């Protein structure tokens, strides 16, 4: 009705209603109202019916047009679909749920090589590769079960020719109105070419990966964030990681030591920003999975995409082992180059290829002078040819040779050497080189000679000391008896002969004293003296003993040097040296003697003669002459007792022996060396410098004879003659004498008569118990006991070098009566 009303409104608005009314009812009497109403109603109904008819007509026309249009669209769509299905670039098919082909296009036929008719007589299972069928059917079952709506799969078909065709399959399912599965729609794309390309790319990638993996260096790619995008097998081996552990991880967080992190990470960031250039080579430590640091030598290149920096490609070589080897080689090289022994390396034929600096120092040859030559340039001619033949035979057989040789320096001088030659072999055992190590033995043989000389001198000293002890004991008895004889004789002639005998006895004692000085067993009055004034005074006093034709020079400018010595003994030593120099220049045309003093330091024992000395400061006294000189074979014997080259009757052979013993007693050293130019000899005396005064008390002789007052003396000596004579002498002087033959007996006598004994007179060296030990025991009971030591050695032993015993009185055998009395009075 709403539509009908809208139609009437439209008819009235168009004026059509008024025209119809005027045409049909315009002649009717208007006054016939009733009739007009009826007519109007009839007309309105007719108009409505007409409108309905009109609308129906219009609607029919419009509907027909819409149906025709839709039909045309459907026809066009079907035509387009048919054209698309038929002309599609990929294979299209409708497939029944059981796998039968319902509809296929030409492209699918081209892919599998079947015609449409042939294909429609097959199922897709018939042409599917067996290896792919199970997965395909699995997806089909899932779709039919409603688990999935579509699926895609890369699979293989068999071409009609039997060839394999790779396809990319996309499948969807069409359902009927009741939901039943009607058919599958399959889109099939031939990807055989892509698969072939993928296979080729995979092959190339595998080949490239093989290249990367066989590379002996780490290959590493980092993106612009520092993440690892590629690393080869060598890199993984170095770092100890699996590939999946590193790829995608941050290189700096994973593989950089903490101490290097900030520096390297900052540099990488600046490189990625283009602010700085990345060095093409640098060495850096990396951290392995186990926490070990390895040193890697990196070579780098920046990666670009267009102009944008996208990462870094680095190759890294693990040089940890190389650096360690280089370090060891450097140490070995320095050790060889700085070694004190000469090292020479030759080739297998004996041609010199290398020498170290010690070789040049020992032989005098530079590297340029010997490289390319044979070591026979050192041949001294002191060895027979058979000696070298045996040496060559041994080393050429692969064995080590070692022995002593005499070689010749560049200047022609000879030197002894200990040589060790070892063959060097390659991995096959073939000799490629020889290495020789040569150690000069001159220094050691000089030391050995000095040692033997020192041992010989020590042995002689020990022998001399023992002989002197026995001689002095005998002389003590002789002089004692001579004294008694002189006391009891009143005849002048007898007195004169006794005095002559005493003089001879004490002259013999003086000779013994020189022997004791050589053996360093003499009593010395040690004191600190200024050596420069001493020498000047000595030269002044003894210049008169030098003939006028001999020029005596002195170079004594070192003031303030002080030594610890016995001034009388040192004066005698200097006199002996000066007399020897005087005799040496006796037949020289222009004789000269030079006495000099210098201050010397021994810093390290690097000189053969200085090795006799301790490190410290020394006063060096030199007595040089331009005389006949001393040959090498004689020089090594000059300090031996009784050795002399002077004519018979002119020298005793004890002068230099006395000097040697005295200097050794002072802790010094003396040696002789040829003078400069080869003419003459220089004696050098090294004496240690001191700052304080020290010494031991030495008694002087006196000719004054004083009798005793009845004091009791305990006389102790193991020599019966000395004991008997001494007792008689002392009793003759008015003393009461108790005697003992050794220290033990002396202790016992003192224990019984100690309150009566005023003085102990003890021999130092006795059997069972010596004088020193006996005195210690006696003093333990009486600290105030008085003592005098007598010795045939005329020297305190090492046992009395303590400060408490150094002040004790010592008297040498033979002793004079006046000296004995004087000593007694001094003690009172």
RALINCOR-V726660 format. One record per run of one state. SS is the DSSP state (2 for helix, 1 for strand, 0 for the rest). FROM is the first residue (numbers start at 1). TO is the last residue. If there is no record, write none. Layout:
BEGIN
ss = [SS/SS]
from = [FROM/FROM]
to = [TO/TO]
END
This chain:
BEGIN
ss = [0/2/0/2/0/2/0/1/0/1/0/2/0/2/0/1/2/1/0/2/0/1/0/1/0/1/0/2/0/1/0/1/0/2/0/2/0/1/2/0/2/0/1/0/1/0/1/0/2/0/1/0/1/0/2/0/2/0/1/2/1/0/2/0/1/0/1/0/1/0/2/0/2/0/1/2/0/1/0/1/2/0/1/0/2/0/1/0/2/0/2/0/1/0/2/0/1/0/1/0/2/0/1/0/2/0/1/0/2/0/1/0/2/0/1/0/2/0]
from = [1/2/14/16/26/33/88/91/96/100/105/106/113/116/121/123/124/128/129/130/145/150/159/164/176/181/191/192/215/218/224/227/232/233/240/243/247/250/251/256/258/273/281/288/293/306/308/319/320/339/342/348/351/356/357/364/367/371/374/375/379/380/385/397/401/409/414/426/431/441/442/489/492/519/526/531/546/551/557/562/567/585/592/603/610/613/616/626/632/636/655/666/669/675/676/679/681/690/712/717/720/733/736/741/743/754/759/764/771/782/787/792/798/801/809/813/817/828]
to = [1/13/15/25/32/87/90/95/99/104/105/112/115/120/122/123/127/128/129/144/149/158/163/175/180/190/191/214/217/223/226/231/232/239/242/246/249/250/255/257/272/280/287/292/305/307/318/319/338/341/347/350/355/356/363/366/370/373/374/378/379/384/396/400/408/413/425/430/440/441/488/491/518/525/530/545/550/556/561/566/584/591/602/609/612/615/625/631/635/654/665/668/674/675/678/680/689/711/716/719/732/735/740/742/753/758/763/770/781/786/791/797/800/808/812/816/827/828]
END
